[in-house]
Amino acid sequence: MPHLSPMPWIMTLILFIFMLMIFISTIWWQQTPSFPNMKLSSKQLTPRWHWN
């Protein structure tokens, strides 16, 4: 194995953290209505976007 340069390692780490954040936020939104105001406003603004 050649010596890893710091750049791709950092990029991989950033990508991993980014994916993890998306995953956790998705689960969080499913579990608890964290942002009821945002959901309400989005429902009022675009009702046809809500699951239909």
Secondary structure, DSSP 4 states (H G I P E B T S, - for coil): -PPPPHHHHHHHHHHHHHHHHHHHHHHHHHHS---HHHHHHHHHH-GGGS--
